[in-house]
């Protein structure tokens, strides 16, 4: 895991953490899991749990209890790397150590095909139903050229998908973002949230 700078113009601090995961073979294993488990594929839904023309993806939703199953062991190495990223994020912003312990909720493994997107600018905490979310996280699982970037308009930051690049950012309106339409090829990501315990 290696820290990556995402500073753009005069927008520092933007509170968007970036890291490059190692080994990158973890990304290949997650893509393989996606492609070998087509029976788990679902149409991507918005935060309200509905299909929307504003979001076009194919997802596999993973619940925390799924991780106990042998077939989901591929996620264990990834999550170890993700938590290392969060520990480093807390070193950058030590105040985070004052928080109640955060927990991992369900998360998504996603594939974008040409024409797919999440073009509407949205935030990860937008209602009472998701007010417990503290951070969003995402890892790009493959390189994508020419399209499919993630755009944070309030900071004018556009992040190009690069294999292993992992982002953590506040799940707040300040970090509203959109996923550009994919023009060609495929784009794979894994994404979810760190949240306050709900029980």
Protein Blocks (a to p, Z undefined) as FASTA:
>chain_A
ZZddfbehjlbcehiacdddddfklmmmmmmmmmmmmmlpccdddfkopacfkbccdddd
ddfklmmpmklmmmmmmmmmmmmmmmmmmmmmmmlmmpccddddddddddddehiacfbg
cdfbfbfklmmpmbdcdddfbdcehiaiacdfknopacdddehiacdddddfklgccddd
dfbhjdddddddddddfZZ
